[in-house]
Amino acid sequence: MAEETLGLKGQSGVGGTVDTGTSERGVAPIKPQYLTTKEQFHTFLGTRGKRVEQAVGEPNSERAERESPICCNSSEPGAKRLKLADGQVESLESQSSGVGVGEPHQKKKARGQNKSRPHMKPTHYDDNRLCPSLVQESADKCFFGERCRFLHDVDTYLASKPPDLGDKCVLFETFGKCIYGVTCRFARAHLGPQHQNLVKEELVKQWEGQKLTSNGLSKDLQHRLRKKKVQFDHSEKYLKQLSKSGRVGTGKDQIPILPAGPEAPKGEQSKAYIDFPGHMAQNSASGDANESLASLESGLPLSETVSGILEKGTTPQRNIVCSSGHLTDEDLIKLRPCEKKRLNIQNKLYLAPLTTCGNLPFRRICKRFGADVTCGEMAVCTNLLQGQSSEWALLKRHHTEDLFGVQLEGAFPDTMTKCAELLNQTVEVDFVDINVGCPIDLVYKKGGGCALMNRSNKFEQIVRGMNQVLDVPLTVKIRTGVQEKVNLAHRLLPELREWGVALATLHGRSREQRYTKGADWQYIQHCAEVAHPMPLFGNGDILSYEDANRALQTGVSGIMIARGALIKPWLFTEIKEQRHWDISSGERLDILRDFTNYGLEHWGSDTQGVEKTRKFLLEWLSFLCRYIPVGLLEHLPQKINERPPYYLGRDHLETLMASQNVDDWISISEMLLGPVPPAFTFLPKHKANSYR
């Protein structure tokens, strides 16, 4: 396998592409011996696959009619019939085909998201649910007693429970105990003769005291958030100053604080401002300060400073709190920008925060293949402040994620600042990122995401407010602009540097452009020069180590990888080892098996956890099917916006993984998670059609 990879690499050269003239524009160049037609492709899978096997003597039309339209992403609505002029007659051919007069017989491309897809709750597949007090084998009786809506008879539950999916339970084999007990879909691996949950004492002691995940939402915090009993002292102070001045950063009641030390940036653009009403002062390198600044920095009135106490000869009456241990003054004096923890990720590989697909099990896969920096999925600040469990689940961090951040989305300084202060007190992160690149209408029309690029006043208030309440670096992810030919990033980056942003990430596309054209790396290069000395990471169209090398030559501080990681998560290994990996179908199936094991650890091994793992596996497969094996390409590397034609792989599994039919994705999931429930339906969130 390695010799084949090296041979192909030697033919193409590093970053070189040879145009043979035989391939269609926009279509990936695959060796002729592997190419096939759509009919032959599905016939091959139908003869080898059990799920799509056609019944003997059944016509294709009847088979197509009995297939559920929900499980087929290739179906598109017919074209509208044109209004005919007086005396004009529509041809029989156009009537039967549904194509209007004068229209070319061409299928409409699927674009964007499947917004009207059916939503199935995870509990939909559980007809009878066992009471949690029995699942957890609690010594106490059920709190609700007779009013409990769940089953309390284990035998009745087991009689209606679906058959187990396998003989090995991942949780039992890894940790020595499965917390899901009799509800586990692999329960026969750890149930005794009396349905008691078995335990491996040695493994349990080995994991005892170790924290696998962090950043969870406690019941106490959730209750206080819902009852609005959480205090936001620093945020309220900032917002009060903001309401008085109307605009932060331009008023006369500001104190520019310059970072001290040899690493202090030069020029006026590096100043960070902190508002203090009624006072105006600036620190100096010599350490001189006037009385007003001295009193403000100490957090005391002038009469209670050291000089005031010596003059009066008395001790001010203050509330004295007796405590033990290490004491800090962070509650009185916030860290200056130069004192904050620095985000040192120069030339590191940054896995982008990916909505839906960038879950914790997927990030574990990418970390294993060499991703250096990871970030949680986009979390909406208002949902976090309301204590929504589903939103807080997006902040969870695995212990293997050594450089981890969370991404927030919001449109207003009050909610964003309060959310930043809340996270600063409750979660363990290395940085907080603001999503100013989200293009979806739901976010944009509310003033968030890309809309903040056109709302510079609100954007500044959000950045300065979050910076004031955070002890970790603040980063921002932006696009080139909103309109396709109107770039805004080069004008915004110097302001971000002035507002105190530690790092910015630029996606080389506008909101309107989406993925129909290539990322503009020339513009990213210009923005990297404008943003200096603030680090700038580039993002867009990286699917090979050649793409990564060309991106780094633009002068960016590092690269962020998004769709490339979804299509081939081993891309991080290829970049670090500077080679093309001709990975086999068996190795790819092992990656999917590891993902399902991580998913069962994270979401659970009961029916609800299994189906949630299956759902996210299918979402990921909608991107994985676009990968073309290295050994099948005429020349390297594969381009991210080149459409893969129909081809037959080197074995049946490789061909199955190349299918863009949802039925085939479900077949792959059944290899790992067993058969789907009877009423199972799935439609991918992303249509994944970014080819033009």
Secondary structure, DSSP 8 states (H G I E B T S, - for coil): -HHHHHHHHHHH-TT-----S-S-TTB--B-GGGB--HHHHHHHHHHH-STT---TT--HHHHHHHS-GGG-TT-----------TT----HHHHHHT--TT---------SB-TT-----GGGG-SS-B-HHHHTT-SS--TTGGG--SB--HHHHHHHS---S-S--HHHHHHS--TTGGG-TTGGGTB-TTS-B---HHHHHHHTT---EE----HHHHHHHHTT----HHHHHHHHHHHHHSSTTSSSSEEEE---STT---SGGG-EEEE-TT------TT----HHHHHHHHTS-GGGSHHHHHHHTS----------S----TTTS---GGGS-----TT-EEE---TTT--HHHHHHHHHTT--BEEEEEEEHHHHHTT-HHHHGGG-EETT-SSEEEEEE-SSHHHHHHHHHHHHHH---SEEEEEE----HHHHTTT-GGGGGG-HHHHHHHHHHHHHH-SS-EEEEEES-SSTT---HHHHHHHHHHHT-SEEEEESS-TTTTTSS---HHHHHHHHHHHTTS-EEEES---SHHHHHHHHTTT-SEEEESHHHHH-TTHHHHHHHTS-----HHHHHHHHHHHHHHHHHHH-SSHHHHHHHHHHHHHHHHHHTT---GGGBSSS---TTSB---B--SSHHHHHHT---HHHHHHHHHHHH-S--TT-----SB------
